[in-house]
Amino acid sequence: MHDTLLLFGATGDLAARQLFPSLMHLLRDQLLPPEFRIVAVARQPHDNDAFHAWLAEHLPADERDPDSLAELLRRIDYVHVDLSDPTAIAPALASVASRRCVSYLATPPYLFVPIAQGLKRAGLLEDPCRLVLEKPIGSDLESARAINAALGACLTEDRIFRIDHYLGKAAVQNLLALRFGNTLLEAVWHHRWIESVDILVAETAGVDGRESYYADYGALRDMVQNHVMQLLCLIAMEPPASLDADVLRDEKLKVLRALRPYRADNVSIDTVRGRYEAGLVDGAPVRGFSLQSVQGREPVETFVALRASIDNWRWAGVPFRLCTGKRLAERVTQVVVTFRPTSHWLFEKPRRERAMPNRLVLRLQPQENVELELMSSLAGPEWGALELQSLPLDLSIEPAITRRIAYERLLLDALNGNSTLFVRSDEVEASWTWIDSIIAAWREVEAPILPYIAGSWGPAAAAAFLPQAPTRTGGVQRERRGA
């Protein structure tokens, strides 16, 4: 395991909210080397004491255990430097040039290349040093290729770790176990038995404080291109020959390349764009997203719904409905796989057209759990006919069993050189190819951005993309056939 983490963007929200707490947990659980060091790098002109005070103030309130915090701060040295200047980065980090380092870039993508070039000058990208990048990698195919090419000039692909924290979630790893460790599911994981797949990533938070970022990205580039498409790949990929990192990623790449591109004649039918207006979220009033085109940039969406098709033998004809948005009714991330109805219905209650199909429900947030919904009998002496109802079979791990949060798992994997749960350059470029087809079709037809009230489930036109929207009780809103 490498013994030094260089954390760029150390004064950012991600570092304070996720990365430093994860490192604190790993230290507390003695999962890092005794000599482990953290070099926090950012532009702000702090010294060590000032940065330690800043971090103690900005950690989440429930992550301020005095002993754990003291152990974390003892290992942190702070370096302030202009992150856009490679010639300044190299001398600033000369003191750690002899250590086995992993450099973590929790920065905007426009800083990836200058930071990598500075690390290269300092000798901090020579084998066995590694580089970890946060999403997004670019804003379209052209920019992603440029970043990948520039990084490739600094170090080899096998030492570049592009992080998508959804891949570190326990429920996502459970999906791989359920699919490939059980004959029961893999035998029916096919268009003959699956009717539809719904992937929903809903957030109650807005884009407050990130308006400038959203002026360049919007929901499609910010969420669909990475988180949503990685979930889609794990659902749709063919069984890999092994869990070797490149074997697994080869199968995901096949899915991305099989996605049907959008065209002007179908994009208005198969997509919906939205932007939230003022409303109520959790009973509190919130303002709308009002940022318009800036310096020639196009207006962007805070909500997007897509109907995707995968053109291969396994998934022909199965719609994949992908939906994500800000300021929606609930904070929830879930995947719902809906199976086809039974070929012949024997029971009087419910009637066939009102019978619930079997569903596999994978929830990633706010709680992580997996349920398989099956029809079960309610037969008893008070009923004159056999009656069925849908009942969930909980497939989750018991809460008493410790599970690592996503960033803890991914930090350990990066320090150990395990790239299985990270994204390869050709995956990034294949996903941008598909995303670019959507954007090009939107431009061609001048697709509107529809308003929706904050605290709702998005524009009214998106209802057809949300048959699995959660209920207020946390369950899945079941679409009744024929109702």
TORMARLUM-195756 format. One record per residue (C-alpha): x, y, z; residue in three letters. Coordinates in steps of 0.5 Angstrom, whole numbers, plus 500, padded with zeros to 3 digits. Layout:
N
XYZAla
...
END
This chain:
483
500500500Met
502507498His
504511504Asp
503518502Thr
496522499Leu
497528496Leu
490531496Leu
489537491Phe
483542492Gly
484540500Ala
479547502Thr
474544497Gly
467542499Asp
468535497Leu
475534501Ala
471537508Ala
465533507Arg
467526504Gln
475525503Leu
478528510Phe
472524514Pro
473518510Ser
481518512Leu
479519519Met
475513519His
481509516Leu
486511521Leu
481510526Arg
480503524Asp
488502523Gln
487501515Leu
493505513Leu
500505514Pro
503507521Pro
507512517Glu
502515513Phe
502522511Arg
497527508Ile
499533504Val
493538503Ala
494542497Val
490548495Ala
491556493Arg
489559500Gln
495562503Pro
494558510His
500555514Asp
499548518Asn
496551524Asp
491555520Ala
489549515Phe
488545521His
483550524Ala
479551518Trp
479543517Leu
476542524Ala
471548523Glu
469545516His
468538518Leu
461535518Pro
458536525Ala
458528527Asp
465527524Glu
469531530Arg
471526535Asp
477529538Pro
481523539Asp
480521531Ser
481529529Leu
487530533Ala
490523529Glu
488526523Leu
491533524Leu
497530526Arg
499527519Arg
497533515Ile
501538512Asp
499544508Tyr
502547502Val
499553498His
500553491Val
497556484Asp
494550482Leu
494552475Ser
502553474Asp
506547473Pro
512550474Thr
510552481Ala
507546483Ile
514542482Ala
518546487Pro
512546492Ala
512539493Leu
519537493Ala
520535500Ser
515529498Val
518527492Ala
522520495Ser
515518498Arg
510513495Arg
505518493Cys
498517490Val
495524488Ser
488525489Tyr
485531484Leu
479534487Ala
479540483Thr
475542477Pro
477539470Pro
481545467Tyr
486544473Leu
487536471Phe
493537466Val
497543469Pro
497539476Ile
499533472Ala
504536469Gln
507539475Gly
507533479Leu
511530473Lys
516535473Arg
517534481Ala
518526479Gly
511524483Leu
508521477Leu
514516476Glu
512508477Asp
509506482Pro
506513484Cys
498514482Arg
493519480Leu
486519482Val
481524478Leu
474526480Glu
469527475Lys
467530470Pro
473528465Ile
471534461Gly
465537458Ser
464533451Asp
468528447Leu
473533445Glu
475536451Ser
475529455Ala
480526449Arg
484532450Ala
485531458Ile
486523457Asn
491525452Ala
495530456Ala
495525462Leu
497519458Gly
503524456Ala
505524464Cys
504517466Leu
501510464Thr
493508464Glu
494503469Asp
496508474Arg
490513472Ile
484512477Phe
478516475Arg
473515481Ile
466515481Asp
464514488His
457510486Tyr
461504484Leu
464504491Gly
457504494Lys
455497498Ala
449496494Ala
452497487Val
457492489Gln
451487492Asn
448488484Leu
455484482Leu
454479487Ala
446478486Leu
447478478Arg
453473477Phe
453469484Gly
446467483Asn
443462477Thr
436465479Leu
437472477Leu
442471471Glu
438466468Ala
432471467Val
437477466Trp
434478459His
429482454His
425475454Arg
424476462Trp
425483463Ile
420489461Glu
424495463Ser
429498467Val
429505471Asp
434509474Ile
433515478Leu
438519482Val
433525485Ala
436530490Glu
432535494Thr
438540494Ala
439545489Gly
445548485Val
446554490Asp
453556490Gly
455552484Arg
451556479Glu
457558475Ser
459550474Tyr
452549472Tyr
452554467Ala
457549463Asp
455542465Tyr
447542467Gly
444535469Ala
446531463Leu
453532463Arg
454533471Asp
450526473Met
448522467Val
455522463Gln
458518470Asn
454516475His
447514471Val
451511466Met
456507470Gln
449504474Leu
446502467Leu
453499465Cys
453494471Leu
445492470Ile
446491462Ala
453488462Met
455481460Glu
458476465Pro
465478465Pro
470472465Ala
473474471Ser
473480476Leu
480483473Asp
479490473Ala
480490465Asp
476484464Val
470488468Leu
471494464Arg
471491457Asp
464489459Glu
462495461Lys
465499455Leu
461494450Lys
454497453Val
456504452Leu
458502445Arg
451499444Ala
447505446Leu
443507441Arg
445515439Pro
440520439Tyr
437523433Arg
433530431Ala
427525430Asp
427522436Asn
430526441Val
423530443Ser
420523444Ile
425520448Asp
428526453Thr
425531457Val
429537460Arg
427541466Gly
429547470Arg
426548477Tyr
423554479Glu
421557486Ala
417552491Gly
417548497Leu
422543499Val
421539506Asp
417545508Gly
422551507Ala
421556501Pro
427555496Val
428560490Arg
429558483Gly
435556478Phe
435563474Ser
442563471Leu
441564464Gln
446564458Ser
453567460Val
458569455Gln
455565449Gly
454559453Arg
447555452Glu
442555458Pro
442548461Val
437544465Glu
437542472Thr
433536470Phe
433531465Val
429524463Ala
431520458Leu
429513454Arg
435509452Ala
436503448Ser
441498448Ile
442495441Asp
445488443Asn
442481443Trp
441481451Arg
437488451Trp
433489444Ala
427492446Gly
428493453Val
427501455Pro
432504460Phe
429510463Arg
434514466Leu
432520470Cys
436525475Thr
434532477Gly
435537483Lys
430540487Arg
426534487Leu
421531492Ala
425526495Glu
433525496Arg
433518493Val
437514488Thr
435507486Gln
435502480Val
428498479Val
428492474Val
421490472Thr
420483470Phe
415481465Arg
408479467Pro
407471468Thr
404468461Ser
398465464His
394468470Trp
391463475Leu
388467480Phe
382471481Glu
385476486Lys
388481484Pro
385481476Arg
391480471Arg
391487469Glu
392489476Arg
397484478Ala
404487480Met
410484476Pro
416482480Asn
421487481Arg
428488483Leu
429494487Val
436497489Leu
437503493Arg
443507494Leu
441513498Gln
438515503Pro
439508505Gln
443502502Glu
438496501Asn
436491496Val
429488495Glu
426483491Leu
418484490Glu
414477489Leu
407475489Met
405471495Ser
399468498Ser
394471503Leu
389465503Ala
385464509Gly
378462511Pro
375469511Glu
377469503Trp
373466498Gly
378465493Ala
386465493Leu
388472493Glu
395475492Leu
399481494Gln
406483492Ser
411482498Leu
418485499Pro
424480500Leu
429484503Asp
436482500Leu
440487504Ser
446486509Ile
444486516Glu
446493519Pro
450490525Ala
455488519Ile
460494518Thr
460496511Arg
465501508Arg
462508505Ile
464509498Ala
470514499Tyr
473509504Glu
473503500Arg
475507494Leu
481511497Leu
483504500Leu
483501493Asp
487507490Ala
492506495Leu
493499494Asn
493499486Gly
486496485Asn
483499479Ser
476495479Thr
472500481Leu
475506477Phe
473508470Val
478507464Arg
479512459Ser
475509453Asp
469508458Glu
469516459Val
470517451Glu
465512449Ala
460515454Ser
461522452Trp
460520445Thr
453518447Trp
452524451Ile
454528445Asp
449525441Ser
443528445Ile
446535446Ile
447535438Ala
440533437Ala
437538442Trp
441543439Arg
438541432Glu
431541434Val
432547439Glu
429542445Ala
425547450Pro
427547458Ile
421546461Leu
419549468Pro
418545474Tyr
416547481Ile
422546486Ala
419540491Gly
415536485Ser
418530481Trp
420535475Gly
416537469Pro
409534468Ala
412532461Ala
416527465Ala
411523468Ala
412517463Ala
419517465Phe
418516472Leu
413510473Pro
417508479Gln
418515483Ala
418513491Pro
412514495Thr
413519501Arg
414512506Thr
420510502Gly
417505498Gly
416504490Val
410507487Gln
407501483Arg
404502476Glu
398498476Arg
397495469Arg
390497466Gly
389502472Ala
END
